[in-house]
Amino acid sequence: MTWGNHSLLMEFEFLAYPSHPELRVLSFVGVSLVYTLIISGNVLIVVAIQTEARLHTPMYYFLGSLSGIEICYTAVVVPHILANILRPEKTITVLGCATQMIFFIGLGSADCFLLAAMAYDRYVAICHPLQYPLTMTLTLCVRLVMASVVIGLFLSTQLVAFIFALPFCRARSIEHFFCDVPPVMRLVCANSHVHEQSVLVAATLAIAMPFFLIATSYTFIVAAVLKIHSTAGRHRAFSTCSSHLSVVLLQYGCCAFMYLRPNSSYYPKQDQFISLVYTLGTPLLNPLIYTLRNSEMKGTLGRVLTRNCLSQNN
């Protein structure tokens, strides 16, 4: 079986993993701990939003959907990273690499589009509060979430199909922990400038376009908030957006650094660290940001945890 000029059973080898047994054990324990916290935090948010009737609003529906996508996003690469830390041979087939890239990039792109949908929700809530219940219906919220996932996976499928149709060099070693666009593109033996431009176009659609929508939404939000005369009213309006804005800056900062730049500026060690930030750091921090800065969410999580403790004691 072949894909383009590649055998689907051809293997790539990952070079970024530690070789010393002590470092491997520490890496495995550290990644396992962070992954457990990511799953626990995001599952708690989903459960809290599902069980608490007061949180059945568009803002929290989007937050629950974001947590669900984060769970799937990390599940694409983190179990594979943990397995590779322990395995002597850290390899992946072409088909496995392509599949991993499709879902990793697709769900990461869905994150970006969903953050844009959340910015639109805040725009309608603050700039057009009387129309909010009529505009942000459950049907629209479901469609926006589904569109985010479908568009993200569609763009990633097109990008991955393009990359794996290119000729790879004989050296099939990836200086990374998993299959991602910059390290895999380093293996391409072809005119890199044309292919870099194609990858930049896809990255622009997935990253820059939703960021432009977010920036536009917040421009209108800031203009509307500045018209509010009371200090308490301004504080309340800004506090509903601060968590979302923190997540946006964290997510888009890492993504823009990784994908919106030429292949010539790729530095393996530096990029390996950045990839760990948006693979483990961002999904870990998102639940913390949304809960620590939201008293309603903190109260709901406290009640969910209390109910679970009481049910276990009984």
Backbone bond lengths (Angstrom), bond angles and torsions (degrees), N, CA, C in turn:
res aa  C-N    CA-C-N  psi(-1)  N-CA   C-N-CA  omega(-1)  CA-C   N-CA-C  phi
1 M - - - 1.465 - - 1.525 109.43 -
2 T 1.335 116.89 135.59 1.465 120.48 -179.08 1.520 110.06 -132.60
3 W 1.323 115.05 157.95 1.463 122.40 173.65 1.517 104.88 -131.75
4 G 1.336 115.74 112.21 1.459 119.49 -173.64 1.513 108.46 64.32
5 N 1.333 117.48 -120.40 1.461 121.07 178.10 1.527 111.39 -107.71
6 H 1.361 116.99 20.67 1.450 120.84 -177.30 1.517 111.02 -117.79
7 S 1.318 116.70 140.16 1.456 121.15 169.05 1.518 108.57 -74.49
8 L 1.338 117.13 135.21 1.454 120.54 -179.50 1.527 111.91 -65.69
9 L 1.336 116.93 -18.45 1.460 121.24 179.90 1.528 112.24 -93.93
10 M 1.349 117.03 -3.77 1.464 120.68 175.47 1.530 108.64 -61.41
11 E 1.320 116.81 142.47 1.457 119.84 -174.47 1.521 113.00 -114.32
12 F 1.342 115.25 145.60 1.454 122.85 169.43 1.524 107.70 -103.82
13 E 1.333 115.78 151.05 1.467 120.32 178.02 1.528 109.23 -116.58
14 F 1.335 116.78 133.26 1.460 122.19 178.29 1.530 109.75 -88.89
15 L 1.341 116.30 133.77 1.459 121.37 -175.28 1.527 113.95 -108.94
16 A 1.336 117.51 -3.34 1.471 119.63 -171.19 1.526 113.84 -84.89
17 Y 1.322 117.67 -8.47 1.467 119.98 -174.60 1.529 111.46 -78.99
18 P 1.338 117.33 147.19 1.477 120.03 178.77 1.522 111.46 -67.94
19 S 1.323 116.11 147.63 1.463 120.68 -178.72 1.528 112.46 -100.13
20 H 1.336 117.39 -25.42 1.463 120.07 -179.12 1.532 110.30 -72.94
21 P 1.335 118.32 135.44 1.470 121.39 -178.44 1.532 113.47 -56.47
22 E 1.346 117.19 -40.40 1.472 119.94 -179.30 1.520 111.17 -63.68
23 L 1.342 116.38 -43.54 1.470 120.21 178.99 1.520 111.33 -66.23
24 R 1.327 116.30 -35.20 1.469 119.39 178.75 1.519 110.76 -64.85
25 V 1.324 116.51 -42.36 1.473 120.28 178.87 1.523 110.45 -64.33
26 L 1.349 116.65 -46.38 1.467 120.37 178.93 1.524 111.63 -61.75
27 S 1.329 116.44 -41.78 1.467 120.97 178.90 1.523 110.64 -62.82
28 F 1.325 116.38 -44.48 1.465 120.87 -179.27 1.527 111.03 -62.70
29 V 1.344 116.48 -45.62 1.469 120.03 -179.85 1.527 110.80 -64.80
30 G 1.345 116.48 -43.71 1.462 120.33 -178.87 1.522 112.75 -63.97
31 V 1.332 116.94 -48.41 1.469 120.86 179.96 1.533 110.51 -65.12
32 S 1.337 117.07 -39.79 1.470 121.03 178.70 1.526 111.24 -61.23
33 L 1.335 116.00 -42.75 1.468 120.62 179.81 1.521 111.30 -63.47
34 V 1.333 116.07 -47.64 1.464 120.24 -179.77 1.535 110.46 -63.36
35 Y 1.323 116.82 -41.62 1.474 120.98 -179.86 1.527 110.70 -63.40
36 T 1.343 116.53 -40.39 1.470 120.37 177.22 1.522 110.96 -61.77
37 L 1.337 116.79 -42.06 1.466 121.05 178.53 1.528 111.31 -65.89
38 I 1.339 116.60 -38.77 1.473 120.66 178.72 1.523 110.40 -61.82
39 I 1.341 116.45 -50.96 1.464 120.59 -178.80 1.521 110.47 -62.82
40 S 1.348 116.78 -45.30 1.472 120.61 -178.22 1.529 111.22 -61.89
41 G 1.329 116.05 -47.92 1.461 120.06 -177.70 1.517 112.82 -62.58
42 N 1.330 116.68 -46.26 1.461 120.15 -177.89 1.530 112.27 -71.97
43 V 1.337 117.28 -36.60 1.468 120.16 176.21 1.528 110.11 -64.90
44 L 1.331 117.39 -40.56 1.466 121.02 177.70 1.523 111.43 -59.21
45 I 1.337 116.17 -42.32 1.467 119.49 179.19 1.522 110.84 -63.80
46 V 1.340 117.44 -45.04 1.469 121.07 179.48 1.526 110.56 -61.37
47 V 1.334 117.32 -45.80 1.467 121.56 -179.34 1.527 110.76 -64.26
48 A 1.346 116.80 -43.57 1.464 120.75 -179.76 1.529 111.30 -60.73
49 I 1.327 116.70 -43.24 1.473 120.54 -179.00 1.525 110.73 -68.78
50 Q 1.329 117.33 -36.17 1.463 120.95 179.78 1.526 111.88 -70.28
51 T 1.335 117.83 -36.25 1.469 120.91 -172.47 1.518 113.59 -91.32
52 E 1.318 118.28 -21.27 1.465 121.28 -176.99 1.531 109.77 -98.99
53 A 1.327 116.52 114.45 1.465 121.40 -176.06 1.530 112.14 -62.09
54 R 1.341 116.73 -33.51 1.472 120.09 -178.99 1.528 112.73 -64.34
55 L 1.330 116.41 -21.01 1.464 120.21 -178.61 1.529 112.76 -94.64
56 H 1.310 116.84 9.52 1.470 119.97 177.95 1.523 109.26 -83.67
57 T 1.322 115.06 64.76 1.463 122.58 178.96 1.527 108.11 -126.49
58 P 1.338 117.90 162.33 1.470 119.76 -179.41 1.523 113.84 -55.41
59 M 1.341 117.44 -42.11 1.467 120.10 -177.47 1.529 111.03 -59.68
60 Y 1.338 116.09 -44.88 1.462 119.73 -178.77 1.527 112.08 -77.83
61 Y 1.322 117.24 -26.37 1.470 119.45 173.74 1.531 109.87 -63.35
62 F 1.334 115.94 -43.27 1.467 119.63 177.45 1.530 110.92 -65.72
63 L 1.340 117.12 -38.80 1.456 120.86 179.31 1.532 110.62 -63.96
64 G 1.336 116.82 -42.38 1.461 120.38 176.89 1.519 112.16 -63.78
65 S 1.327 115.82 -39.49 1.468 120.49 177.92 1.523 110.78 -65.93
66 L 1.349 116.27 -39.03 1.464 120.12 177.72 1.530 110.61 -62.55
67 S 1.324 116.92 -41.77 1.466 120.72 177.84 1.524 111.11 -64.32
68 G 1.338 116.76 -39.57 1.466 120.20 177.40 1.519 112.29 -62.37
69 I 1.331 116.00 -42.29 1.466 120.06 178.41 1.530 110.43 -66.28
70 E 1.348 116.79 -38.59 1.469 120.24 178.75 1.531 111.27 -61.94
71 I 1.337 116.75 -38.38 1.468 120.66 178.41 1.528 109.81 -62.43
72 C 1.328 116.75 -46.74 1.473 120.89 179.64 1.526 111.50 -67.22
73 Y 1.320 115.97 -39.93 1.477 122.98 -178.35 1.528 111.12 -59.30
74 T 1.343 116.33 -47.55 1.464 119.43 -179.91 1.529 111.24 -72.25
75 A 1.349 116.90 -31.40 1.470 120.15 -179.14 1.527 112.10 -66.43
76 V 1.330 117.05 -20.04 1.468 120.57 -179.91 1.529 111.31 -69.54
77 V 1.340 116.87 -36.36 1.476 119.10 -173.04 1.525 115.09 -117.82
78 V 1.341 118.13 -33.82 1.470 119.29 -171.59 1.529 112.78 -65.43
79 P 1.354 121.31 -46.19 1.473 118.79 176.06 1.530 112.78 -58.79
80 H 1.341 116.25 -34.17 1.461 120.93 177.16 1.525 110.85 -67.31
81 I 1.340 116.85 -39.17 1.463 121.05 176.87 1.533 110.13 -63.30
82 L 1.325 116.87 -45.04 1.464 121.13 -179.67 1.529 111.10 -61.83
83 A 1.339 116.50 -42.10 1.469 120.15 179.21 1.522 110.82 -64.76
84 N 1.330 116.93 -40.29 1.472 120.48 -178.83 1.522 112.33 -69.10
85 I 1.328 117.35 -30.74 1.469 119.71 177.88 1.524 110.11 -60.46
86 L 1.338 116.68 -37.24 1.463 121.30 -175.99 1.527 113.24 -88.65
87 R 1.338 116.50 -25.35 1.467 119.15 -175.59 1.522 111.60 -79.40
88 P 1.334 117.58 144.14 1.471 119.33 175.61 1.525 112.28 -69.89
89 E 1.349 117.20 -36.52 1.464 121.56 178.78 1.521 109.44 -104.62
90 K 1.322 115.18 115.35 1.468 120.57 -175.40 1.520 108.73 -102.57
91 T 1.325 115.69 77.00 1.458 121.48 -174.59 1.521 111.11 -123.27
92 I 1.339 114.85 164.76 1.461 122.43 175.74 1.526 108.17 -150.83
93 T 1.323 117.06 142.86 1.462 120.24 179.37 1.521 110.40 -75.84
94 V 1.324 116.49 164.74 1.468 121.36 176.95 1.528 110.58 -57.77
95 L 1.339 115.59 -45.57 1.466 119.44 179.82 1.528 110.93 -62.90
96 G 1.340 116.80 -43.18 1.456 120.43 178.76 1.513 111.83 -63.77
97 C 1.331 116.57 -40.51 1.469 121.82 179.12 1.525 110.89 -64.30
98 A 1.325 116.64 -45.69 1.465 120.97 179.92 1.522 111.08 -63.75
99 T 1.335 116.69 -42.48 1.473 120.87 179.70 1.521 110.54 -63.42
100 Q 1.336 115.92 -43.60 1.467 120.32 179.01 1.526 110.61 -60.92
101 M 1.338 116.67 -43.18 1.464 120.39 -179.32 1.521 111.81 -65.63
102 I 1.328 117.37 -39.96 1.471 120.71 -179.38 1.525 110.41 -58.59
103 F 1.342 116.43 -49.33 1.465 119.32 -176.06 1.521 112.41 -76.91
104 F 1.343 117.25 -35.48 1.462 119.65 179.25 1.525 110.74 -66.06
105 I 1.328 117.04 -49.94 1.471 120.71 -179.45 1.529 110.02 -70.48
106 G 1.351 116.42 -38.91 1.462 120.11 -178.94 1.517 112.66 -62.85
107 L 1.340 117.43 -46.60 1.458 120.93 -179.75 1.531 110.90 -72.52
108 G 1.350 117.22 -33.06 1.460 119.98 173.80 1.526 111.41 -63.61
109 S 1.335 116.27 -40.37 1.469 120.82 176.65 1.529 110.74 -67.14
110 A 1.343 116.40 -38.81 1.468 120.66 177.19 1.531 110.23 -59.90
111 D 1.342 116.38 -38.62 1.466 121.58 174.50 1.528 110.76 -55.39
112 C 1.330 115.68 -46.83 1.465 120.90 -178.08 1.528 111.29 -63.59
113 F 1.329 116.56 -46.02 1.465 119.95 179.85 1.530 111.33 -66.88
114 L 1.332 116.82 -35.45 1.469 119.95 179.31 1.528 110.91 -68.45
115 L 1.336 117.17 -36.72 1.464 120.12 175.34 1.532 110.83 -63.14
116 A 1.338 116.84 -33.39 1.467 120.54 175.45 1.530 110.45 -67.58
117 A 1.336 117.49 -39.93 1.466 121.58 176.97 1.533 110.32 -63.61
118 M 1.327 116.83 -38.48 1.466 120.92 178.14 1.527 111.00 -66.75
119 A 1.322 117.32 -35.62 1.469 120.79 176.52 1.532 110.14 -66.12
120 Y 1.326 116.90 -39.10 1.469 120.55 177.06 1.525 110.69 -63.92
121 D 1.339 116.35 -39.58 1.464 120.98 177.42 1.522 110.66 -59.97
122 R 1.333 117.91 -44.19 1.465 121.04 178.89 1.525 111.38 -67.41
123 Y 1.351 115.86 -35.04 1.467 120.21 177.87 1.529 110.85 -61.92
124 V 1.321 116.81 -47.17 1.469 120.60 -179.78 1.527 110.32 -65.91
125 A 1.341 117.50 -40.90 1.462 121.48 -177.78 1.528 111.92 -64.09
126 I 1.338 117.49 -37.85 1.466 121.01 -175.23 1.526 112.15 -92.19
127 C 1.325 117.18 -40.13 1.473 120.55 -175.54 1.525 112.99 -87.39
128 H 1.341 116.80 -28.12 1.474 120.40 -179.32 1.531 109.76 -135.28
129 P 1.335 117.67 62.70 1.468 120.57 -173.96 1.526 114.23 -61.43
130 L 1.334 118.04 -34.27 1.471 120.11 -179.15 1.524 111.85 -69.86
131 Q 1.324 117.10 -29.42 1.468 120.96 -179.64 1.530 112.37 -90.38
132 Y 1.331 116.82 -6.78 1.468 120.97 -173.87 1.537 113.51 -55.86
133 P 1.350 119.52 -49.73 1.476 118.44 -178.98 1.530 113.23 -63.10
134 L 1.332 116.59 -29.98 1.467 120.08 -179.59 1.531 111.85 -81.20
135 T 1.327 116.25 -31.16 1.471 120.49 -177.24 1.523 111.89 -82.86
136 M 1.332 116.25 -53.21 1.465 121.02 -174.86 1.531 110.34 -88.56
137 T 1.312 115.61 70.76 1.465 121.10 178.07 1.533 109.90 -81.94
138 L 1.332 115.84 164.75 1.466 120.07 178.26 1.521 110.69 -60.96
139 T 1.334 116.27 -38.49 1.471 120.40 179.29 1.522 111.13 -60.13
140 L 1.332 116.54 -45.30 1.468 120.02 179.42 1.528 110.80 -64.92
141 C 1.327 116.95 -41.28 1.473 120.54 -179.85 1.529 110.88 -61.42
142 V 1.339 116.62 -44.91 1.469 120.77 178.93 1.516 110.35 -62.30
143 R 1.329 116.87 -42.18 1.464 120.65 -179.86 1.525 111.66 -64.76
144 L 1.324 116.72 -39.33 1.470 119.91 179.78 1.530 111.14 -66.20
145 V 1.337 116.60 -40.39 1.471 120.04 177.91 1.523 110.34 -65.83
146 M 1.339 116.73 -46.73 1.463 120.23 179.94 1.522 111.12 -62.65
147 A 1.341 116.55 -40.84 1.467 120.46 179.58 1.528 110.36 -63.93
148 S 1.328 117.43 -38.86 1.470 121.06 178.96 1.528 110.72 -59.91
149 V 1.343 116.18 -45.93 1.466 120.66 -178.54 1.527 110.95 -68.81
150 V 1.328 116.99 -45.72 1.469 121.07 -177.25 1.530 111.02 -64.18
151 I 1.335 116.83 -45.96 1.467 120.27 -179.75 1.531 110.21 -64.89
152 G 1.330 116.82 -42.50 1.463 120.35 178.90 1.516 112.34 -59.64
153 L 1.348 116.92 -47.09 1.469 120.63 -179.58 1.529 111.44 -69.72
154 F 1.330 117.11 -33.88 1.471 120.25 178.01 1.529 110.70 -64.60
155 L 1.337 116.39 -47.10 1.468 120.06 179.67 1.525 111.44 -63.75
156 S 1.335 116.48 -41.67 1.464 119.25 -178.68 1.525 111.39 -67.93
157 T 1.338 117.46 -36.67 1.468 120.57 178.32 1.522 111.02 -63.57
158 Q 1.340 116.26 -42.99 1.466 120.22 178.34 1.524 111.06 -63.94
159 L 1.332 116.52 -42.60 1.457 120.95 -178.65 1.530 111.45 -65.43
160 V 1.338 116.67 -46.00 1.467 121.03 -178.19 1.531 110.73 -66.80
161 A 1.327 117.24 -39.92 1.470 120.32 177.42 1.527 110.36 -61.29
162 F 1.323 116.66 -38.75 1.472 120.99 178.24 1.535 110.88 -66.02
163 I 1.343 116.77 -46.17 1.470 120.76 -177.09 1.524 111.07 -63.60
164 F 1.339 116.97 -43.77 1.461 119.72 -174.73 1.525 112.94 -82.62
165 A 1.318 116.64 -1.14 1.465 120.15 171.39 1.530 110.63 -87.41
166 L 1.340 116.74 -9.09 1.462 122.11 -179.49 1.531 110.41 -84.31
167 P 1.339 117.49 156.12 1.479 120.09 177.56 1.522 111.39 -76.86
168 F 1.343 116.82 134.11 1.456 122.02 176.67 1.523 110.17 -98.52
169 C 1.339 115.18 150.88 1.464 120.17 177.28 1.535 109.76 -72.46
170 R 1.331 115.10 168.92 1.468 119.56 -179.52 1.535 111.57 -65.91
171 A 1.333 115.99 -35.52 1.466 119.45 177.12 1.524 108.76 -71.24
172 R 1.315 117.09 113.58 1.464 121.38 -174.51 1.524 110.73 -112.26
173 S 1.314 115.74 41.69 1.462 121.33 -179.98 1.527 108.99 -103.81
174 I 1.334 116.33 126.81 1.462 122.41 -179.41 1.526 108.61 -102.30
175 E 1.329 117.12 120.22 1.462 121.26 -179.79 1.528 110.25 -84.07
176 H 1.340 114.22 65.28 1.467 120.44 -175.45 1.520 108.99 -160.65
177 F 1.362 116.17 175.37 1.461 120.90 179.19 1.528 112.44 -90.26
178 F 1.336 116.58 -20.97 1.461 121.40 -177.63 1.525 108.37 -156.21
179 C 1.318 117.02 177.60 1.469 121.21 -177.90 1.522 110.14 -81.07
180 D 1.316 116.21 113.33 1.452 122.78 177.05 1.529 107.86 -133.42
181 V 1.315 117.10 164.09 1.462 120.94 -172.01 1.536 112.88 -61.68
182 P 1.344 121.02 -55.04 1.481 119.38 -175.64 1.522 114.25 -57.44
183 P 1.350 120.62 -48.94 1.474 118.79 -178.99 1.525 113.45 -68.22
184 V 1.326 118.21 -34.00 1.471 120.13 178.62 1.527 110.40 -70.91
185 M 1.330 117.37 -37.21 1.462 120.48 178.27 1.529 111.71 -63.98
186 R 1.322 117.36 -24.71 1.469 120.70 177.46 1.530 111.95 -66.68
187 L 1.335 117.59 -18.24 1.467 121.94 -179.34 1.521 112.69 -87.66
188 V 1.338 117.14 -7.86 1.465 121.04 -175.64 1.521 110.24 -74.93
189 C 1.331 116.08 129.53 1.469 122.07 176.72 1.529 108.51 -105.34
190 A 1.291 116.80 80.02 1.469 121.95 -179.62 1.523 107.51 -162.32
191 N 1.331 116.26 178.70 1.461 121.04 178.60 1.522 108.88 -63.28
192 S 1.319 115.52 102.61 1.464 119.92 -169.24 1.528 113.20 -70.43
193 H 1.342 119.10 -28.17 1.463 120.67 -173.85 1.523 111.20 -62.26
194 V 1.329 116.96 -47.06 1.473 120.79 -179.17 1.520 110.23 -62.42
195 H 1.329 116.66 -42.44 1.456 120.26 -177.73 1.528 111.40 -71.10
196 E 1.338 116.76 -35.71 1.466 120.15 176.06 1.527 110.70 -61.03
197 Q 1.345 116.35 -41.26 1.456 119.89 179.68 1.521 111.12 -62.84
198 S 1.327 116.68 -39.43 1.462 120.73 179.21 1.524 110.99 -64.65
199 V 1.337 116.17 -41.75 1.465 120.31 178.10 1.528 110.18 -66.16
200 L 1.334 117.66 -38.76 1.461 120.88 178.73 1.523 111.81 -64.45
201 V 1.333 117.10 -36.40 1.466 120.72 177.41 1.523 110.29 -63.00
202 A 1.348 116.19 -46.28 1.468 120.50 179.13 1.530 110.56 -63.24
203 A 1.336 117.16 -41.83 1.463 121.09 179.51 1.525 111.16 -65.52
204 T 1.334 116.33 -36.73 1.462 120.48 178.23 1.520 111.01 -63.49
205 L 1.339 116.55 -42.78 1.467 120.57 178.77 1.529 111.12 -62.44
206 A 1.338 116.20 -39.97 1.465 121.07 -174.82 1.529 113.06 -83.13
207 I 1.346 117.62 -26.17 1.465 120.31 -173.87 1.526 111.83 -114.44
208 A 1.330 116.54 -56.55 1.464 119.93 -172.89 1.523 112.37 -69.35
209 M 1.338 117.14 -37.92 1.471 119.47 -177.46 1.532 112.01 -64.09
210 P 1.355 119.46 -51.19 1.474 117.73 176.43 1.521 112.92 -64.38
211 F 1.349 117.29 -32.00 1.467 118.82 177.73 1.529 110.74 -64.95
212 F 1.329 116.76 -37.29 1.470 120.53 176.19 1.535 110.29 -62.38
213 L 1.335 117.48 -40.47 1.468 121.12 178.09 1.529 110.79 -64.84
214 I 1.344 116.07 -38.85 1.467 120.49 178.29 1.529 109.91 -65.53
215 A 1.338 116.39 -46.07 1.470 120.84 -179.59 1.528 110.75 -61.21
216 T 1.337 116.91 -40.45 1.464 120.56 178.73 1.523 110.87 -64.70
217 S 1.342 116.30 -43.42 1.475 120.35 178.87 1.521 110.77 -60.16
218 Y 1.330 117.00 -44.31 1.461 119.95 -177.40 1.523 112.63 -73.40
219 T 1.306 117.73 -24.46 1.471 120.11 173.06 1.523 110.32 -62.50
220 F 1.343 116.01 -46.30 1.473 120.56 177.76 1.524 110.95 -68.00
221 I 1.349 116.87 -36.61 1.466 120.07 -179.89 1.528 110.74 -64.13
222 V 1.345 117.05 -47.07 1.463 120.81 -179.61 1.529 110.20 -61.94
223 A 1.340 116.61 -42.10 1.472 120.01 178.84 1.527 110.98 -61.49
224 A 1.345 116.92 -39.73 1.466 120.67 -179.97 1.526 111.09 -70.37
225 V 1.333 117.19 -40.60 1.467 120.82 -177.96 1.527 111.06 -66.77
226 L 1.331 117.05 -37.86 1.462 120.27 179.83 1.524 112.71 -64.86
227 K 1.323 116.96 -18.91 1.475 121.08 177.64 1.526 112.26 -82.50
228 I 1.354 116.27 -13.45 1.463 120.19 178.18 1.527 108.77 -73.87
229 H 1.341 117.19 128.16 1.462 120.48 -173.44 1.528 112.55 -81.39
230 S 1.329 117.87 -35.26 1.463 119.96 -176.02 1.536 110.64 -80.71
231 T 1.337 114.50 139.92 1.462 120.42 178.39 1.525 110.84 -64.83
232 A 1.333 116.16 -39.17 1.471 120.77 -179.86 1.527 110.66 -63.94
233 G 1.324 116.33 -39.18 1.466 120.39 179.11 1.518 111.64 -65.25
234 R 1.327 116.37 -41.82 1.470 120.10 177.36 1.527 111.22 -63.45
235 H 1.332 115.35 -44.53 1.467 119.61 -179.70 1.526 110.80 -61.40
236 R 1.333 117.12 -42.66 1.467 120.92 -179.59 1.529 110.87 -64.31
237 A 1.332 116.66 -40.82 1.466 120.52 179.97 1.527 111.57 -66.60
238 F 1.332 116.54 -43.74 1.467 119.84 -179.76 1.529 111.58 -69.27
239 S 1.346 116.89 -34.55 1.463 119.82 -177.90 1.525 111.76 -66.17
240 T 1.334 117.74 -29.17 1.470 119.92 178.30 1.530 111.72 -72.23
241 C 1.344 116.36 -18.17 1.473 120.58 -177.71 1.530 113.22 -104.89
242 S 1.332 116.98 -17.67 1.467 119.43 -171.00 1.528 112.57 -63.10
243 S 1.338 117.29 -40.61 1.466 120.44 179.91 1.518 110.74 -63.15
244 H 1.333 115.06 -46.63 1.467 120.08 -179.44 1.519 110.69 -62.01
245 L 1.342 116.65 -42.16 1.460 120.74 -178.22 1.525 110.91 -65.99
246 S 1.336 117.72 -36.60 1.467 121.12 177.49 1.526 111.15 -62.73
247 V 1.335 116.17 -43.73 1.467 121.27 179.40 1.527 110.56 -65.82
248 V 1.332 116.54 -40.03 1.470 121.30 179.45 1.524 110.45 -60.23
249 L 1.333 117.09 -48.27 1.469 120.52 -178.37 1.521 111.61 -63.42
250 L 1.329 117.15 -39.21 1.466 121.10 179.17 1.527 111.08 -66.91
251 Q 1.332 115.74 -47.94 1.463 121.05 -176.88 1.527 111.72 -65.96
252 Y 1.329 116.24 -50.47 1.458 119.90 -174.61 1.522 112.25 -73.85
253 G 1.344 117.01 -29.28 1.460 119.23 177.30 1.523 111.53 -61.26
254 C 1.349 115.98 -47.17 1.471 120.15 179.73 1.531 111.31 -67.83
255 C 1.329 116.52 -44.53 1.475 120.14 -176.96 1.526 111.59 -64.90
256 A 1.332 116.42 -42.79 1.467 119.46 179.76 1.517 110.81 -63.84
257 F 1.339 116.98 -40.39 1.465 120.58 -179.95 1.530 110.92 -63.07
258 M 1.337 117.25 -38.74 1.461 121.13 -175.37 1.526 113.15 -79.01
259 Y 1.326 117.19 -40.35 1.462 120.00 -167.12 1.524 115.17 -110.86
260 L 1.327 118.18 -24.11 1.473 119.59 -177.77 1.520 110.47 -97.71
261 R 1.336 116.49 58.99 1.463 121.66 179.84 1.521 108.63 -159.29
262 P 1.327 117.27 158.56 1.467 119.84 -179.49 1.525 112.42 -70.55
263 N 1.328 115.16 156.36 1.467 121.59 -179.05 1.524 112.06 -63.91
264 S 1.335 116.68 -25.70 1.468 120.81 -177.71 1.526 112.59 -66.87
265 S 1.338 117.16 -21.69 1.468 120.34 -179.48 1.523 112.21 -93.69
266 Y 1.328 116.61 17.91 1.465 121.34 178.65 1.527 110.43 -79.66
267 Y 1.333 116.56 122.89 1.466 122.46 176.84 1.529 107.61 -122.36
268 P 1.345 118.28 111.59 1.470 121.83 -170.63 1.521 114.55 -51.26
269 K 1.330 118.61 -53.50 1.464 120.89 -175.41 1.521 111.89 -62.12
270 Q 1.314 116.28 -45.31 1.454 121.36 -179.69 1.519 110.27 -63.34
271 D 1.337 116.76 -44.78 1.460 120.77 -177.43 1.521 112.31 -70.94
272 Q 1.324 116.85 -29.36 1.465 119.29 175.57 1.522 110.05 -63.45
273 F 1.317 116.52 -41.14 1.467 120.14 178.91 1.533 110.63 -66.01
274 I 1.337 116.91 -46.00 1.464 120.34 -179.87 1.529 110.28 -61.65
275 S 1.334 117.36 -38.53 1.467 120.36 -179.78 1.529 111.19 -63.74
276 L 1.339 117.13 -35.32 1.467 120.24 176.62 1.525 110.78 -67.89
277 V 1.333 117.01 -31.91 1.466 120.50 178.59 1.519 110.44 -64.43
278 Y 1.362 117.85 -48.91 1.465 117.94 -177.03 1.527 113.03 -85.02
279 T 1.349 117.84 -11.43 1.458 119.65 175.78 1.521 111.64 -89.29
280 L 1.341 116.97 -38.63 1.464 121.52 -177.85 1.530 112.48 -113.29
281 G 1.330 116.54 -41.72 1.460 120.11 -174.94 1.516 114.07 -66.96
282 T 1.331 117.06 -51.10 1.464 121.14 -177.32 1.528 112.29 -62.71
283 P 1.347 120.58 -49.28 1.469 119.88 177.68 1.528 113.44 -62.46
284 L 1.357 117.13 -26.23 1.464 120.50 177.41 1.526 111.12 -76.80
285 L 1.335 116.34 -40.50 1.463 120.72 -175.90 1.523 113.50 -77.72
286 N 1.328 117.55 -29.89 1.469 120.13 -178.14 1.523 113.07 -54.08
287 P 1.362 119.41 -51.79 1.471 118.42 177.95 1.525 112.72 -61.19
288 L 1.340 117.02 -37.74 1.467 120.19 179.45 1.523 111.00 -64.43
289 I 1.326 116.64 -43.86 1.466 120.74 -179.38 1.525 110.55 -62.24
290 Y 1.334 116.25 -46.08 1.470 119.62 -176.58 1.520 112.92 -71.63
291 T 1.331 118.09 -28.29 1.468 119.68 -179.10 1.518 111.81 -87.45
292 L 1.338 117.65 -42.44 1.461 120.06 -177.23 1.526 112.31 -68.10
293 R 1.332 116.94 -28.13 1.456 120.67 -177.47 1.524 112.33 -100.84
294 N 1.333 117.03 10.36 1.457 120.70 -177.19 1.526 108.72 -135.68
295 S 1.351 116.61 105.17 1.466 120.90 -176.47 1.524 111.88 -63.99
296 E 1.340 117.11 -34.83 1.459 120.61 179.50 1.527 110.98 -64.63
297 M 1.344 115.75 -41.19 1.458 121.07 179.43 1.521 110.68 -69.03
298 K 1.346 117.08 -39.32 1.461 120.28 178.42 1.519 111.34 -62.41
299 G 1.349 116.28 -43.17 1.454 120.31 179.42 1.515 112.47 -63.62
300 T 1.343 116.22 -40.62 1.463 120.56 179.99 1.520 111.56 -66.44
301 L 1.328 116.89 -43.23 1.471 120.58 178.72 1.523 110.74 -63.28
302 G 1.339 116.26 -37.85 1.464 119.95 177.05 1.518 111.91 -61.84
303 R 1.335 116.43 -42.04 1.475 120.07 178.90 1.528 111.43 -67.49
304 V 1.340 117.07 -39.19 1.473 120.29 179.11 1.523 110.60 -63.42
305 L 1.346 116.33 -45.37 1.467 120.35 179.36 1.522 111.31 -65.02
306 T 1.342 117.07 -38.81 1.472 120.72 178.76 1.520 111.02 -63.70
307 R 1.350 116.09 -43.94 1.471 119.71 178.85 1.520 111.22 -62.18
308 N 1.326 116.84 -40.38 1.466 120.27 179.45 1.529 111.29 -64.98
309 C 1.361 116.49 -41.47 1.464 119.94 179.05 1.524 111.43 -64.81
310 L 1.353 116.43 -41.41 1.453 120.50 179.65 1.522 111.80 -65.92
311 S 1.348 115.72 -40.31 1.478 118.80 -179.89 1.522 111.83 -66.85
312 Q 1.356 116.64 -33.44 1.449 119.98 177.94 1.522 111.91 -71.74
313 N 1.359 116.83 -35.52 1.458 120.70 179.06 1.528 111.59 -69.78
314 N 1.359 115.11 -34.39 1.463 118.68 178.00 1.529 111.26 -75.70
